[in-house]
Amino acid sequence: MKEAKFIIAFGPVPSRRLGRSLGVNNIPAKICTYSCIYCQLGSTIKKQIERRSFYKPGRIFKEVQKLCEQVEKRGEKVDYLTFVPDGEPTLDIALGDEISLLREFGIKIAVVTNGSLLDRADVRRDLSMADLVSLKVDAFSENFWREIDRPYGSLNYNHILEAMVKFAHEFEGVLVTETMLVHGVNDDAEEINRVAEFLVNLKPVKSYIAIPTRPPAESWVKPASERVINLAYQKFSEKLGENRVEYLIGYEGDNFASSGEFVKDLMSITSVHPMREEALENFLKKANSDWSVVHGLIKKGKLIELEFEGHKFYMRKLPSRRKKGAK
């Protein structure tokens, strides 16, 4: 693998869950245990469940250190160092070592995971080292899970759900959950109630109800209706308490930070986090740049333009997006 192609540290980016999040991209695009229909990075290129090494922990440390120093010089704030990569972060067998190394910066560490490998003791151990873990719970019933998350064939959802409960009881940090609702897929009222009942077992500090807000892997994917979103909020609140349920359905804002290297920042952020047109406009102004740079990157085939729900988005041209209607 030619590691030089991949940019590991990016941001900080605005996060509706984590404030100002400096991302750690510890998995190449796009290796995952799932191929979710709504994924903003496109379809999974390689599904796998075996953990292995992708990058040397020392390289991850150095890239995060460099970006932290650049951000600090510009007076930017970082609330979390977040493992939110181009695939499933727990596939990285060195995740625990990387979290240990990043502790040196004195910044809280978060991991956003689909939880599919939690039945492994080593994965639970690695995740236990984080300050915050976000678990994906899009469904309770296996048929809905397979339809929306499209998992690796041999994964057993009952085992995953049991492992989530085991981890939740062991974990001493902040546990949050996220449930993505897609129109016509997992927006069934009975299924939403089953998810809410299951979440009681996890006792999350926050349970986020989300809808697709960026271009999804499958062009037919649409956000759940307002009626369904409200139903989910009522059901989750009934089971968990209203103060522990929150919508994750709006625009996260355009407060993207720059390290001072505009093109590098743009390419690293958009490889994981598609930027809405308004956000990119603001980012250009901060960097004293203009749209000619963006158009040049599109012409060179490095950046693509996508549309979703009436908005334009820009992201790095990844293999997972090359056949998904990119302009």
Steps between C-alpha positions, in 0.01 A plus 500: 500500500627846412429683822605839364175527304287523813462798729435378853427813707240752385296795626397611747148463364173607663326205663147505634605241759857595582538873447831565322628162390848431360454183299727196494461297180656167597335287228554538122198564277287302514559191711215417734296226660186661356396669177222725630255626241525855637878525542630843399823341371327275248488122481756283678778382270618221727290340771700320766481402865863405566695759696839598363753779494447786253737778610781510752381656829804727492391646169151569634651671805726721288223608262263583786781683681581709193139597441441579868800734495377673184150538639629633831711764323187623325314527830255222416335283766488120500247324724562141390746289306255275319561169327248539218671348196420388146387163640440322832764623750509181708635305200830667593680255728720784630207718611581460870866593446395806301263619771779460757739708292246777438442539874813716502305792353264527797193508273201271545485205261187370327439198277202479265433130432225281361565255784514199269820358655408553865468128562883498493664561838791686341262743327315568826834555672616749237173694506502509880805728475300779332319779683194473278371222279215540253317180403282463191163334566297536181275203566412228748360237265746315279306555177501878545868490601596312186301733278640828632853408616579221248745316730778256424331168438611301804426767761237396753277787612382331819863465606564865413203621705605285795855634472373859494323439830810337648719792392251758626505343846881492507578837345588778744499784247219680319287271285272646233297332227390605154202367307473595133144501365450444127165540327340168409777292658516510881227756568246240610329607825533158664868477411566848640338389826717186506813712453391730784444201730844362417671833569374484857751216552788722387406799719664752264577849624345619173307317233509686169229467237650571159398523137722512190616860451778440247503311167444129581659192348173411327331778303149380594558552873280770652469633856215369713197728516444761769219283637736203541776713651255638755370149573856379563564794731186423700577127525865553593407767756237273653756225554817700574381836628461814291829654619691203354357519147609748238443563131797477266315620194618854427794662327806485724621843388793627299760567769775287349850581618808532283860412579617757245547249216170546318514226235633242743233595754225485240605160368545349846166628633299402191646150492295429814253787530327635184474880522183687413533787255445765768768344722750490216425865414581598858810278500625672184457842657694396810787385279489814282433272204225472239296248302761475225696269731198275547421496129862414428488204740177379336656530155801296616266230629600550863173647624140421405169683526189322627143607565261389775170641621546824306856570617838468330782314674869460422716205590827339409473259208518163676467163324175447694346801323627460145188326378245685711393791285796727562530797270 
